[in-house]
Amino acid sequence: MYAWEFAKDGESMNVRVTGQFTFNGVYPLLDAALDGFGLSYIPHDLVAEHIEAGRLIQVLEASRYR
């Protein structure tokens, strides 16, 4: 599995995550997030409207996936 990549204040960090689900595309992952399956690491452009509408909650904003 790929690690989640975060950057803050010029430093980067890779975090390996484990879970019950594996997706091979971003849109099924987005659907799972909207259905309440947990944390997802999705490009902000794809989730911005859902955050604004209150369907998703953004966490780790300072290190978000751009």
PDBQT receptor file of N, H, CA, C and O in Angstrom, charges set to zero:
ATOM      1  N   MET A   1       0.825  -1.183   0.000  1.00  0.00    +0.000 N 
ATOM      2  CA  MET A   1       0.000   0.000   0.000  1.00  0.00    +0.000 C 
ATOM      3  C   MET A   1       0.870   1.247   0.000  1.00  0.00    +0.000 C 
ATOM      4  O   MET A   1       1.994   1.248   0.501  1.00  0.00    +0.000 OA
ATOM      5  N   TYR A   2       0.332   2.282  -0.562  1.00  0.00    +0.000 N 
ATOM      6  H   TYR A   2      -0.582   2.282  -0.969  1.00  0.00    +0.000 HD
ATOM      7  CA  TYR A   2       1.035   3.560  -0.579  1.00  0.00    +0.000 C 
ATOM      8  C   TYR A   2       0.877   4.269   0.757  1.00  0.00    +0.000 C 
ATOM      9  O   TYR A   2      -0.159   4.160   1.413  1.00  0.00    +0.000 OA
ATOM     10  N   ALA A   3       1.899   4.986   1.146  1.00  0.00    +0.000 N 
ATOM     11  H   ALA A   3       2.741   5.075   0.613  1.00  0.00    +0.000 HD
ATOM     12  CA  ALA A   3       1.836   5.795   2.367  1.00  0.00    +0.000 C 
ATOM     13  C   ALA A   3       1.138   7.114   2.051  1.00  0.00    +0.000 C 
ATOM     14  O   ALA A   3       1.217   7.618   0.931  1.00  0.00    +0.000 OA
ATOM     15  N   TRP A   4       0.460   7.662   3.045  1.00  0.00    +0.000 N 
ATOM     16  H   TRP A   4       0.396   7.253   3.956  1.00  0.00    +0.000 HD
ATOM     17  CA  TRP A   4      -0.108   8.999   2.910  1.00  0.00    +0.000 C 
ATOM     18  C   TRP A   4       1.034   9.982   3.086  1.00  0.00    +0.000 C 
ATOM     19  O   TRP A   4       1.832   9.847   4.013  1.00  0.00    +0.000 OA
ATOM     20  N   GLU A   5       1.119  10.969   2.207  1.00  0.00    +0.000 N 
ATOM     21  H   GLU A   5       0.470  11.078   1.454  1.00  0.00    +0.000 HD
ATOM     22  CA  GLU A   5       2.206  11.945   2.241  1.00  0.00    +0.000 C 
ATOM     23  C   GLU A   5       1.685  13.278   2.768  1.00  0.00    +0.000 C 
ATOM     24  O   GLU A   5       0.713  13.825   2.247  1.00  0.00    +0.000 OA
ATOM     25  N   PHE A   6       2.336  13.793   3.801  1.00  0.00    +0.000 N 
ATOM     26  H   PHE A   6       3.125  13.349   4.225  1.00  0.00    +0.000 HD
ATOM     27  CA  PHE A   6       1.964  15.073   4.392  1.00  0.00    +0.000 C 
ATOM     28  C   PHE A   6       3.167  15.995   4.365  1.00  0.00    +0.000 C 
ATOM     29  O   PHE A   6       4.312  15.546   4.419  1.00  0.00    +0.000 OA
ATOM     30  N   ALA A   7       2.895  17.294   4.281  1.00  0.00    +0.000 N 
ATOM     31  H   ALA A   7       1.965  17.659   4.237  1.00  0.00    +0.000 HD
ATOM     32  CA  ALA A   7       3.969  18.290   4.357  1.00  0.00    +0.000 C 
ATOM     33  C   ALA A   7       3.488  19.448   5.206  1.00  0.00    +0.000 C 
ATOM     34  O   ALA A   7       2.349  19.897   5.078  1.00  0.00    +0.000 OA
ATOM     35  N   LYS A   8       4.363  19.927   6.071  1.00  0.00    +0.000 N 
ATOM     36  H   LYS A   8       5.288  19.562   6.175  1.00  0.00    +0.000 HD
ATOM     37  CA  LYS A   8       4.041  21.073   6.915  1.00  0.00    +0.000 C 
ATOM     38  C   LYS A   8       5.336  21.788   7.255  1.00  0.00    +0.000 C 
ATOM     39  O   LYS A   8       6.329  21.166   7.630  1.00  0.00    +0.000 OA
ATOM     40  N   ASP A   9       5.307  23.111   7.117  1.00  0.00    +0.000 N 
ATOM     41  H   ASP A   9       4.500  23.617   6.812  1.00  0.00    +0.000 HD
ATOM     42  CA  ASP A   9       6.475  23.937   7.429  1.00  0.00    +0.000 C 
ATOM     43  C   ASP A   9       7.733  23.446   6.718  1.00  0.00    +0.000 C 
ATOM     44  O   ASP A   9       8.820  23.447   7.296  1.00  0.00    +0.000 OA
ATOM     45  N   GLY A  10       7.582  23.032   5.477  1.00  0.00    +0.000 N 
ATOM     46  H   GLY A  10       6.699  23.031   5.008  1.00  0.00    +0.000 HD
ATOM     47  CA  GLY A  10       8.726  22.606   4.691  1.00  0.00    +0.000 C 
ATOM     48  C   GLY A  10       9.221  21.201   4.962  1.00  0.00    +0.000 C 
ATOM     49  O   GLY A  10      10.166  20.749   4.317  1.00  0.00    +0.000 OA
ATOM     50  N   GLU A  11       8.613  20.507   5.892  1.00  0.00    +0.000 N 
ATOM     51  H   GLU A  11       7.845  20.874   6.417  1.00  0.00    +0.000 HD
ATOM     52  CA  GLU A  11       9.012  19.129   6.195  1.00  0.00    +0.000 C 
ATOM     53  C   GLU A  11       7.940  18.169   5.704  1.00  0.00    +0.000 C 
ATOM     54  O   GLU A  11       6.746  18.440   5.828  1.00  0.00    +0.000 OA
ATOM     55  N   SER A  12       8.374  17.054   5.150  1.00  0.00    +0.000 N 
ATOM     56  H   SER A  12       9.344  16.834   5.049  1.00  0.00    +0.000 HD
ATOM     57  CA  SER A  12       7.416  16.058   4.686  1.00  0.00    +0.000 C 
ATOM     58  C   SER A  12       7.467  14.817   5.568  1.00  0.00    +0.000 C 
ATOM     59  O   SER A  12       8.475  14.520   6.210  1.00  0.00    +0.000 OA
ATOM     60  N   MET A  13       6.353  14.111   5.576  1.00  0.00    +0.000 N 
ATOM     61  H   MET A  13       5.534  14.352   5.055  1.00  0.00    +0.000 HD
ATOM     62  CA  MET A  13       6.244  12.903   6.387  1.00  0.00    +0.000 C 
ATOM     63  C   MET A  13       5.357  11.915   5.638  1.00  0.00    +0.000 C 
ATOM     64  O   MET A  13       4.323  12.300   5.093  1.00  0.00    +0.000 OA
ATOM     65  N   ASN A  14       5.750  10.663   5.607  1.00  0.00    +0.000 N 
ATOM     66  H   ASN A  14       6.591  10.350   6.049  1.00  0.00    +0.000 HD
ATOM     67  CA  ASN A  14       4.949   9.590   5.028  1.00  0.00    +0.000 C 
ATOM     68  C   ASN A  14       4.386   8.737   6.154  1.00  0.00    +0.000 C 
ATOM     69  O   ASN A  14       5.104   8.345   7.074  1.00  0.00    +0.000 OA
ATOM     70  N   VAL A  15       3.095   8.455   6.067  1.00  0.00    +0.000 N 
ATOM     71  H   VAL A  15       2.512   8.773   5.320  1.00  0.00    +0.000 HD
ATOM     72  CA  VAL A  15       2.425   7.674   7.103  1.00  0.00    +0.000 C 
ATOM     73  C   VAL A  15       1.770   6.462   6.450  1.00  0.00    +0.000 C 
ATOM     74  O   VAL A  15       0.938   6.607   5.554  1.00  0.00    +0.000 OA
ATOM     75  N   ARG A  16       2.139   5.295   6.892  1.00  0.00    +0.000 N 
ATOM     76  H   ARG A  16       2.815   5.178   7.619  1.00  0.00    +0.000 HD
ATOM     77  CA  ARG A  16       1.491   4.072   6.401  1.00  0.00    +0.000 C 
ATOM     78  C   ARG A  16       0.229   3.838   7.224  1.00  0.00    +0.000 C 
ATOM     79  O   ARG A  16       0.257   3.870   8.454  1.00  0.00    +0.000 OA
ATOM     80  N   VAL A  17      -0.863   3.606   6.533  1.00  0.00    +0.000 N 
ATOM     81  H   VAL A  17      -0.886   3.579   5.533  1.00  0.00    +0.000 HD
ATOM     82  CA  VAL A  17      -2.133   3.373   7.210  1.00  0.00    +0.000 C 
ATOM     83  C   VAL A  17      -2.631   1.975   6.860  1.00  0.00    +0.000 C 
ATOM     84  O   VAL A  17      -2.304   1.423   5.809  1.00  0.00    +0.000 OA
ATOM     85  N   THR A  18      -3.417   1.426   7.755  1.00  0.00    +0.000 N 
ATOM     86  H   THR A  18      -3.682   1.874   8.609  1.00  0.00    +0.000 HD
ATOM     87  CA  THR A  18      -4.038   0.131   7.510  1.00  0.00    +0.000 C 
ATOM     88  C   THR A  18      -5.533   0.283   7.708  1.00  0.00    +0.000 C 
ATOM     89  O   THR A  18      -5.984   1.204   8.389  1.00  0.00    +0.000 OA
ATOM     90  N   GLY A  19      -6.279  -0.591   7.134  1.00  0.00    +0.000 N 
ATOM     91  H   GLY A  19      -5.913  -1.339   6.581  1.00  0.00    +0.000 HD
ATOM     92  CA  GLY A  19      -7.720  -0.529   7.284  1.00  0.00    +0.000 C 
ATOM     93  C   GLY A  19      -8.381  -1.738   6.660  1.00  0.00    +0.000 C 
ATOM     94  O   GLY A  19      -7.715  -2.666   6.199  1.00  0.00    +0.000 OA
ATOM     95  N   GLN A  20      -9.683  -1.711   6.654  1.00  0.00    +0.000 N 
ATOM     96  H   GLN A  20     -10.224  -0.958   7.029  1.00  0.00    +0.000 HD
ATOM     97  CA  GLN A  20     -10.466  -2.837   6.166  1.00  0.00    +0.000 C 
ATOM     98  C   GLN A  20     -10.732  -2.780   4.667  1.00  0.00    +0.000 C 
ATOM     99  O   GLN A  20     -11.117  -3.784   4.067  1.00  0.00    +0.000 OA
ATOM    100  N   PHE A  21     -10.529  -1.607   4.053  1.00  0.00    +0.000 N 
ATOM    101  H   PHE A  21     -10.216  -0.792   4.540  1.00  0.00    +0.000 HD
ATOM    102  CA  PHE A  21     -10.893  -1.434   2.651  1.00  0.00    +0.000 C 
ATOM    103  C   PHE A  21      -9.696  -0.961   1.833  1.00  0.00    +0.000 C 
ATOM    104  O   PHE A  21      -8.849  -0.212   2.320  1.00  0.00    +0.000 OA
ATOM    105  N   THR A  22      -9.643  -1.406   0.594  1.00  0.00    +0.000 N 
ATOM    106  H   THR A  22     -10.331  -2.014   0.198  1.00  0.00    +0.000 HD
ATOM    107  CA  THR A  22      -8.648  -0.944  -0.361  1.00  0.00    +0.000 C 
ATOM    108  C   THR A  22      -9.387  -0.549  -1.633  1.00  0.00    +0.000 C 
ATOM    109  O   THR A  22     -10.236  -1.296  -2.120  1.00  0.00    +0.000 OA
ATOM    110  N   PHE A  23      -9.067   0.620  -2.167  1.00  0.00    +0.000 N 
ATOM    111  H   PHE A  23      -8.377   1.227  -1.771  1.00  0.00    +0.000 HD
ATOM    112  CA  PHE A  23      -9.721   1.108  -3.376  1.00  0.00    +0.000 C 
ATOM    113  C   PHE A  23      -8.673   1.335  -4.452  1.00  0.00    +0.000 C 
ATOM    114  O   PHE A  23      -7.537   1.703  -4.152  1.00  0.00    +0.000 OA
ATOM    115  N   ASN A  24      -9.052   1.117  -5.701  1.00  0.00    +0.000 N 
ATOM    116  H   ASN A  24      -9.975   0.818  -5.944  1.00  0.00    +0.000 HD
ATOM    117  CA  ASN A  24      -8.115   1.352  -6.792  1.00  0.00    +0.000 C 
ATOM    118  C   ASN A  24      -8.470   2.601  -7.592  1.00  0.00    +0.000 C 
ATOM    119  O   ASN A  24      -7.952   2.811  -8.689  1.00  0.00    +0.000 OA
ATOM    120  N   GLY A  25      -9.346   3.418  -7.045  1.00  0.00    +0.000 N 
ATOM    121  H   GLY A  25      -9.767   3.247  -6.155  1.00  0.00    +0.000 HD
ATOM    122  CA  GLY A  25      -9.730   4.670  -7.691  1.00  0.00    +0.000 C 
ATOM    123  C   GLY A  25     -10.226   5.662  -6.663  1.00  0.00    +0.000 C 
ATOM    124  O   GLY A  25     -10.690   5.278  -5.590  1.00  0.00    +0.000 OA
ATOM    125  N   VAL A  26     -10.128   6.933  -6.990  1.00  0.00    +0.000 N 
ATOM    126  H   VAL A  26      -9.750   7.245  -7.862  1.00  0.00    +0.000 HD
ATOM    127  CA  VAL A  26     -10.486   7.969  -6.029  1.00  0.00    +0.000 C 
ATOM    128  C   VAL A  26     -12.007   8.117  -5.879  1.00  0.00    +0.000 C 
ATOM    129  O   VAL A  26     -12.477   8.471  -4.798  1.00  0.00    +0.000 OA
ATOM    130  N   TYR A  27     -12.777   7.857  -6.924  1.00  0.00    +0.000 N 
ATOM    131  H   TYR A  27     -12.396   7.569  -7.803  1.00  0.00    +0.000 HD
ATOM    132  CA  TYR A  27     -14.223   8.061  -6.815  1.00  0.00    +0.000 C 
ATOM    133  C   TYR A  27     -14.912   7.020  -5.925  1.00  0.00    +0.000 C 
ATOM    134  O   TYR A  27     -15.800   7.393  -5.158  1.00  0.00    +0.000 OA
ATOM    135  N   PRO A  28     -14.550   5.746  -5.990  1.00  0.00    +0.000 N 
ATOM    136  CA  PRO A  28     -15.103   4.812  -5.003  1.00  0.00    +0.000 C 
ATOM    137  C   PRO A  28     -14.682   5.173  -3.574  1.00  0.00    +0.000 C 
ATOM    138  O   PRO A  28     -15.451   4.988  -2.631  1.00  0.00    +0.000 OA
ATOM    139  N   LEU A  29     -13.466   5.684  -3.422  1.00  0.00    +0.000 N 
ATOM    140  H   LEU A  29     -12.841   5.834  -4.188  1.00  0.00    +0.000 HD
ATOM    141  CA  LEU A  29     -12.996   6.132  -2.110  1.00  0.00    +0.000 C 
ATOM    142  C   LEU A  29     -13.832   7.307  -1.619  1.00  0.00    +0.000 C 
ATOM    143  O   LEU A  29     -14.208   7.354  -0.448  1.00  0.00    +0.000 OA
ATOM    144  N   LEU A  30     -14.125   8.253  -2.502  1.00  0.00    +0.000 N 
ATOM    145  H   LEU A  30     -13.819   8.215  -3.453  1.00  0.00    +0.000 HD
ATOM    146  CA  LEU A  30     -14.977   9.389  -2.151  1.00  0.00    +0.000 C 
ATOM    147  C   LEU A  30     -16.367   8.908  -1.753  1.00  0.00    +0.000 C 
ATOM    148  O   LEU A  30     -16.926   9.388  -0.767  1.00  0.00    +0.000 OA
ATOM    149  N   ASP A  31     -16.929   7.972  -2.503  1.00  0.00    +0.000 N 
ATOM    150  H   ASP A  31     -16.475   7.582  -3.305  1.00  0.00    +0.000 HD
ATOM    151  CA  ASP A  31     -18.244   7.422  -2.150  1.00  0.00    +0.000 C 
ATOM    152  C   ASP A  31     -18.220   6.790  -0.764  1.00  0.00    +0.000 C 
ATOM    153  O   ASP A  31     -19.160   6.968   0.011  1.00  0.00    +0.000 OA
ATOM    154  N   ALA A  32     -17.165   6.060  -0.445  1.00  0.00    +0.000 N 
ATOM    155  H   ALA A  32     -16.402   5.915  -1.074  1.00  0.00    +0.000 HD
ATOM    156  CA  ALA A  32     -17.052   5.436   0.875  1.00  0.00    +0.000 C 
ATOM    157  C   ALA A  32     -16.973   6.494   1.969  1.00  0.00    +0.000 C 
ATOM    158  O   ALA A  32     -17.597   6.346   3.020  1.00  0.00    +0.000 OA
ATOM    159  N   ALA A  33     -16.218   7.552   1.735  1.00  0.00    +0.000 N 
ATOM    160  H   ALA A  33     -15.711   7.672   0.882  1.00  0.00    +0.000 HD
ATOM    161  CA  ALA A  33     -16.129   8.637   2.721  1.00  0.00    +0.000 C 
ATOM    162  C   ALA A  33     -17.493   9.281   2.929  1.00  0.00    +0.000 C 
ATOM    163  O   ALA A  33     -17.886   9.552   4.064  1.00  0.00    +0.000 OA
ATOM    164  N   LEU A  34     -18.205   9.524   1.856  1.00  0.00    +0.000 N 
ATOM    165  H   LEU A  34     -17.886   9.304   0.934  1.00  0.00    +0.000 HD
ATOM    166  CA  LEU A  34     -19.542  10.122   1.962  1.00  0.00    +0.000 C 
ATOM    167  C   LEU A  34     -20.519   9.196   2.677  1.00  0.00    +0.000 C 
ATOM    168  O   LEU A  34     -21.471   9.660   3.305  1.00  0.00    +0.000 OA
ATOM    169  N   ASP A  35     -20.288   7.895   2.585  1.00  0.00    +0.000 N 
ATOM    170  H   ASP A  35     -19.515   7.518   2.075  1.00  0.00    +0.000 HD
ATOM    171  CA  ASP A  35     -21.136   6.914   3.271  1.00  0.00    +0.000 C 
ATOM    172  C   ASP A  35     -20.706   6.665   4.711  1.00  0.00    +0.000 C 
ATOM    173  O   ASP A  35     -21.299   5.835   5.400  1.00  0.00    +0.000 OA
ATOM    174  N   GLY A  36     -19.669   7.385   5.175  1.00  0.00    +0.000 N 
ATOM    175  H   GLY A  36     -19.187   8.059   4.615  1.00  0.00    +0.000 HD
ATOM    176  CA  GLY A  36     -19.274   7.300   6.577  1.00  0.00    +0.000 C 
ATOM    177  C   GLY A  36     -18.313   6.188   6.931  1.00  0.00    +0.000 C 
ATOM    178  O   GLY A  36     -18.270   5.764   8.086  1.00  0.00    +0.000 OA
ATOM    179  N   PHE A  37     -17.538   5.699   5.972  1.00  0.00    +0.000 N 
ATOM    180  H   PHE A  37     -17.573   6.044   5.034  1.00  0.00    +0.000 HD
ATOM    181  CA  PHE A  37     -16.636   4.584   6.238  1.00  0.00    +0.000 C 
ATOM    182  C   PHE A  37     -15.331   4.970   6.915  1.00  0.00    +0.000 C 
ATOM    183  O   PHE A  37     -14.504   4.096   7.175  1.00  0.00    +0.000 OA
ATOM    184  N   GLY A  38     -15.118   6.246   7.210  1.00  0.00    +0.000 N 
ATOM    185  H   GLY A  38     -15.790   6.956   6.999  1.00  0.00    +0.000 HD
ATOM    186  CA  GLY A  38     -13.910   6.636   7.938  1.00  0.00    +0.000 C 
ATOM    187  C   GLY A  38     -13.074   7.660   7.214  1.00  0.00    +0.000 C 
ATOM    188  O   GLY A  38     -13.529   8.314   6.276  1.00  0.00    +0.000 OA
ATOM    189  N   LEU A  39     -11.829   7.789   7.671  1.00  0.00    +0.000 N 
ATOM    190  H   LEU A  39     -11.459   7.258   8.433  1.00  0.00    +0.000 HD
ATOM    191  CA  LEU A  39     -10.906   8.766   7.098  1.00  0.00    +0.000 C 
ATOM    192  C   LEU A  39     -10.520   8.385   5.679  1.00  0.00    +0.000 C 
ATOM    193  O   LEU A  39     -10.354   7.209   5.355  1.00  0.00    +0.000 OA
ATOM    194  N   SER A  40     -10.381   9.399   4.845  1.00  0.00    +0.000 N 
ATOM    195  H   SER A  40     -10.515  10.354   5.108  1.00  0.00    +0.000 HD
ATOM    196  CA  SER A  40      -9.944   9.194   3.463  1.00  0.00    +0.000 C 
ATOM    197  C   SER A  40      -8.936  10.264   3.106  1.00  0.00    +0.000 C 
ATOM    198  O   SER A  40      -9.000  11.381   3.619  1.00  0.00    +0.000 OA
ATOM    199  N   TYR A  41      -8.021   9.934   2.242  1.00  0.00    +0.000 N 
ATOM    200  H   TYR A  41      -7.969   9.027   1.825  1.00  0.00    +0.000 HD
ATOM    201  CA  TYR A  41      -6.975  10.849   1.781  1.00  0.00    +0.000 C 
ATOM    202  C   TYR A  41      -7.260  11.133   0.313  1.00  0.00    +0.000 C 
ATOM    203  O   TYR A  41      -6.849  10.380  -0.569  1.00  0.00    +0.000 OA
ATOM    204  N   ILE A  42      -7.974  12.237   0.064  1.00  0.00    +0.000 N 
ATOM    205  H   ILE A  42      -8.308  12.849   0.781  1.00  0.00    +0.000 HD
ATOM    206  CA  ILE A  42      -8.501  12.542  -1.262  1.00  0.00    +0.000 C 
ATOM    207  C   ILE A  42      -8.091  13.960  -1.641  1.00  0.00    +0.000 C 
ATOM    208  O   ILE A  42      -8.096  14.841  -0.781  1.00  0.00    +0.000 OA
ATOM    209  N   PRO A  43      -7.733  14.211  -2.909  1.00  0.00    +0.000 N 
ATOM    210  CA  PRO A  43      -7.385  15.572  -3.318  1.00  0.00    +0.000 C 
ATOM    211  C   PRO A  43      -8.482  16.579  -2.960  1.00  0.00    +0.000 C 
ATOM    212  O   PRO A  43      -9.672  16.324  -3.146  1.00  0.00    +0.000 OA
ATOM    213  N   HIS A  44      -8.051  17.718  -2.446  1.00  0.00    +0.000 N 
ATOM    214  H   HIS A  44      -7.085  17.926  -2.294  1.00  0.00    +0.000 HD
ATOM    215  CA  HIS A  44      -8.990  18.730  -1.955  1.00  0.00    +0.000 C 
ATOM    216  C   HIS A  44      -9.966  19.181  -3.036  1.00  0.00    +0.000 C 
ATOM    217  O   HIS A  44     -11.133  19.438  -2.742  1.00  0.00    +0.000 OA
ATOM    218  N   ASP A  45      -9.510  19.280  -4.275  1.00  0.00    +0.000 N 
ATOM    219  H   ASP A  45      -8.561  19.071  -4.515  1.00  0.00    +0.000 HD
ATOM    220  CA  ASP A  45     -10.392  19.714  -5.358  1.00  0.00    +0.000 C 
ATOM    221  C   ASP A  45     -11.622  18.814  -5.492  1.00  0.00    +0.000 C 
ATOM    222  O   ASP A  45     -12.687  19.280  -5.897  1.00  0.00    +0.000 OA
ATOM    223  N   LEU A  46     -11.483  17.546  -5.159  1.00  0.00    +0.000 N 
ATOM    224  H   LEU A  46     -10.618  17.168  -4.830  1.00  0.00    +0.000 HD
ATOM    225  CA  LEU A  46     -12.595  16.606  -5.296  1.00  0.00    +0.000 C 
ATOM    226  C   LEU A  46     -13.546  16.617  -4.105  1.00  0.00    +0.000 C 
ATOM    227  O   LEU A  46     -14.685  16.165  -4.223  1.00  0.00    +0.000 OA
ATOM    228  N   VAL A  47     -13.097  17.124  -2.967  1.00  0.00    +0.000 N 
ATOM    229  H   VAL A  47     -12.171  17.491  -2.872  1.00  0.00    +0.000 HD
ATOM    230  CA  VAL A  47     -13.946  17.091  -1.775  1.00  0.00    +0.000 C 
ATOM    231  C   VAL A  47     -14.417  18.463  -1.317  1.00  0.00    +0.000 C 
ATOM    232  O   VAL A  47     -15.244  18.550  -0.409  1.00  0.00    +0.000 OA
ATOM    233  N   ALA A  48     -13.913  19.537  -1.920  1.00  0.00    +0.000 N 
ATOM    234  H   ALA A  48     -13.241  19.466  -2.657  1.00  0.00    +0.000 HD
ATOM    235  CA  ALA A  48     -14.223  20.898  -1.452  1.00  0.00    +0.000 C 
ATOM    236  C   ALA A  48     -15.724  21.152  -1.369  1.00  0.00    +0.000 C 
ATOM    237  O   ALA A  48     -16.203  21.676  -0.364  1.00  0.00    +0.000 OA
ATOM    238  N   GLU A  49     -16.468  20.793  -2.400  1.00  0.00    +0.000 N 
ATOM    239  H   GLU A  49     -16.079  20.368  -3.217  1.00  0.00    +0.000 HD
ATOM    240  CA  GLU A  49     -17.912  21.053  -2.383  1.00  0.00    +0.000 C 
ATOM    241  C   GLU A  49     -18.612  20.245  -1.286  1.00  0.00    +0.000 C 
ATOM    242  O   GLU A  49     -19.592  20.714  -0.707  1.00  0.00    +0.000 OA
ATOM    243  N   HIS A  50     -18.122  19.046  -0.998  1.00  0.00    +0.000 N 
ATOM    244  H   HIS A  50     -17.326  18.665  -1.468  1.00  0.00    +0.000 HD
ATOM    245  CA  HIS A  50     -18.722  18.215   0.045  1.00  0.00    +0.000 C 
ATOM    246  C   HIS A  50     -18.400  18.765   1.439  1.00  0.00    +0.000 C 
ATOM    247  O   HIS A  50     -19.217  18.662   2.353  1.00  0.00    +0.000 OA
ATOM    248  N   ILE A  51     -17.221  19.343   1.595  1.00  0.00    +0.000 N 
ATOM    249  H   ILE A  51     -16.557  19.426   0.852  1.00  0.00    +0.000 HD
ATOM    250  CA  ILE A  51     -16.858  19.981   2.865  1.00  0.00    +0.000 C 
ATOM    251  C   ILE A  51     -17.730  21.210   3.079  1.00  0.00    +0.000 C 
ATOM    252  O   ILE A  51     -18.275  21.407   4.165  1.00  0.00    +0.000 OA
ATOM    253  N   GLU A  52     -17.862  22.042   2.037  1.00  0.00    +0.000 N 
ATOM    254  H   GLU A  52     -17.419  21.882   1.155  1.00  0.00    +0.000 HD
ATOM    255  CA  GLU A  52     -18.682  23.253   2.133  1.00  0.00    +0.000 C 
ATOM    256  C   GLU A  52     -20.138  22.928   2.438  1.00  0.00    +0.000 C 
ATOM    257  O   GLU A  52     -20.803  23.678   3.153  1.00  0.00    +0.000 OA
ATOM    258  N   ALA A  53     -20.640  21.818   1.903  1.00  0.00    +0.000 N 
ATOM    259  H   ALA A  53     -20.101  21.209   1.322  1.00  0.00    +0.000 HD
ATOM    260  CA  ALA A  53     -22.034  21.421   2.122  1.00  0.00    +0.000 C 
ATOM    261  C   ALA A  53     -22.236  20.691   3.444  1.00  0.00    +0.000 C 
ATOM    262  O   ALA A  53     -23.372  20.400   3.821  1.00  0.00    +0.000 OA
ATOM    263  N   GLY A  54     -21.145  20.391   4.154  1.00  0.00    +0.000 N 
ATOM    264  H   GLY A  54     -20.223  20.627   3.847  1.00  0.00    +0.000 HD
ATOM    265  CA  GLY A  54     -21.261  19.704   5.437  1.00  0.00    +0.000 C 
ATOM    266  C   GLY A  54     -21.356  18.195   5.334  1.00  0.00    +0.000 C 
ATOM    267  O   GLY A  54     -21.605  17.522   6.334  1.00  0.00    +0.000 OA
ATOM    268  N   ARG A  55     -21.165  17.653   4.146  1.00  0.00    +0.000 N 
ATOM    269  H   ARG A  55     -20.964  18.200   3.333  1.00  0.00    +0.000 HD
ATOM    270  CA  ARG A  55     -21.225  16.198   3.980  1.00  0.00    +0.000 C 
ATOM    271  C   ARG A  55     -19.938  15.516   4.425  1.00  0.00    +0.000 C 
ATOM    272  O   ARG A  55     -19.951  14.340   4.790  1.00  0.00    +0.000 OA
ATOM    273  N   LEU A  56     -18.823  16.249   4.397  1.00  0.00    +0.000 N 
ATOM    274  H   LEU A  56     -18.812  17.204   4.100  1.00  0.00    +0.000 HD
ATOM    275  CA  LEU A  56     -17.532  15.737   4.866  1.00  0.00    +0.000 C 
ATOM    276  C   LEU A  56     -16.920  16.750   5.822  1.00  0.00    +0.000 C 
ATOM    277  O   LEU A  56     -17.219  17.942   5.750  1.00  0.00    +0.000 OA
ATOM    278  N   ILE A  57     -16.074  16.277   6.705  1.00  0.00    +0.000 N 
ATOM    279  H   ILE A  57     -15.832  15.309   6.764  1.00  0.00    +0.000 HD
ATOM    280  CA  ILE A  57     -15.360  17.132   7.654  1.00  0.00    +0.000 C 
ATOM    281  C   ILE A  57     -13.876  17.008   7.346  1.00  0.00    +0.000 C 
ATOM    282  O   ILE A  57     -13.340  15.905   7.236  1.00  0.00    +0.000 OA
ATOM    283  N   GLN A  58     -13.222  18.153   7.208  1.00  0.00    +0.000 N 
ATOM    284  H   GLN A  58     -13.657  19.049   7.297  1.00  0.00    +0.000 HD
ATOM    285  CA  GLN A  58     -11.787  18.148   6.925  1.00  0.00    +0.000 C 
ATOM    286  C   GLN A  58     -10.996  18.076   8.219  1.00  0.00    +0.000 C 
ATOM    287  O   GLN A  58     -11.260  18.823   9.162  1.00  0.00    +0.000 OA
ATOM    288  N   VAL A  59     -10.029  17.176   8.258  1.00  0.00    +0.000 N 
ATOM    289  H   VAL A  59      -9.815  16.570   7.492  1.00  0.00    +0.000 HD
ATOM    290  CA  VAL A  59      -9.099  17.085   9.386  1.00  0.00    +0.000 C 
ATOM    291  C   VAL A  59      -7.690  17.283   8.842  1.00  0.00    +0.000 C 
ATOM    292  O   VAL A  59      -7.452  17.103   7.648  1.00  0.00    +0.000 OA
ATOM    293  N   LEU A  60      -6.770  17.647   9.704  1.00  0.00    +0.000 N 
ATOM    294  H   LEU A  60      -6.964  17.793  10.674  1.00  0.00    +0.000 HD
ATOM    295  CA  LEU A  60      -5.382  17.876   9.304  1.00  0.00    +0.000 C 
ATOM    296  C   LEU A  60      -5.279  18.888   8.164  1.00  0.00    +0.000 C 
ATOM    297  O   LEU A  60      -4.544  18.675   7.199  1.00  0.00    +0.000 OA
ATOM    298  N   GLU A  61      -6.023  19.992   8.286  1.00  0.00    +0.000 N 
ATOM    299  H   GLU A  61      -6.619  20.164   9.070  1.00  0.00    +0.000 HD
ATOM    300  CA  GLU A  61      -6.068  20.982   7.212  1.00  0.00    +0.000 C 
ATOM    301  C   GLU A  61      -4.690  21.527   6.839  1.00  0.00    +0.000 C 
ATOM    302  O   GLU A  61      -4.421  21.765   5.661  1.00  0.00    +0.000 OA
ATOM    303  N   ALA A  62      -3.830  21.723   7.810  1.00  0.00    +0.000 N 
ATOM    304  H   ALA A  62      -4.048  21.530   8.767  1.00  0.00    +0.000 HD
ATOM    305  CA  ALA A  62      -2.503  22.277   7.520  1.00  0.00    +0.000 C 
ATOM    306  C   ALA A  62      -1.666  21.333   6.661  1.00  0.00    +0.000 C 
ATOM    307  O   ALA A  62      -0.703  21.762   6.025  1.00  0.00    +0.000 OA
ATOM    308  N   SER A  63      -2.024  20.063   6.640  1.00  0.00    +0.000 N 
ATOM    309  H   SER A  63      -2.806  19.714   7.157  1.00  0.00    +0.000 HD
ATOM    310  CA  SER A  63      -1.252  19.071   5.881  1.00  0.00    +0.000 C 
ATOM    311  C   SER A  63      -2.082  18.425   4.786  1.00  0.00    +0.000 C 
ATOM    312  O   SER A  63      -1.809  17.293   4.388  1.00  0.00    +0.000 OA
ATOM    313  N   ARG A  64      -3.080  19.123   4.302  1.00  0.00    +0.000 N 
ATOM    314  H   ARG A  64      -3.302  20.042   4.626  1.00  0.00    +0.000 HD
ATOM    315  CA  ARG A  64      -4.025  18.491   3.380  1.00  0.00    +0.000 C 
ATOM    316  C   ARG A  64      -3.396  18.098   2.053  1.00  0.00    +0.000 C 
ATOM    317  O   ARG A  64      -2.378  18.647   1.630  1.00  0.00    +0.000 OA
ATOM    318  N   TYR A  65      -4.033  17.136   1.418  1.00  0.00    +0.000 N 
ATOM    319  H   TYR A  65      -4.859  16.690   1.762  1.00  0.00    +0.000 HD
ATOM    320  CA  TYR A  65      -3.655  16.652   0.090  1.00  0.00    +0.000 C 
ATOM    321  C   TYR A  65      -4.048  17.733  -0.890  1.00  0.00    +0.000 C 
ATOM    322  O   TYR A  65      -5.224  18.087  -0.972  1.00  0.00    +0.000 OA
ATOM    323  N   ARG A  66      -3.104  18.264  -1.630  1.00  0.00    +0.000 N 
ATOM    324  H   ARG A  66      -2.148  17.977  -1.563  1.00  0.00    +0.000 HD
ATOM    325  CA  ARG A  66      -3.403  19.347  -2.571  1.00  0.00    +0.000 C 
ATOM    326  C   ARG A  66      -3.489  18.765  -3.937  1.00  0.00    +0.000 C 
ATOM    327  O   ARG A  66      -3.734  19.488  -4.903  1.00  0.00    +0.000 OA
TER     328      ARG A  66
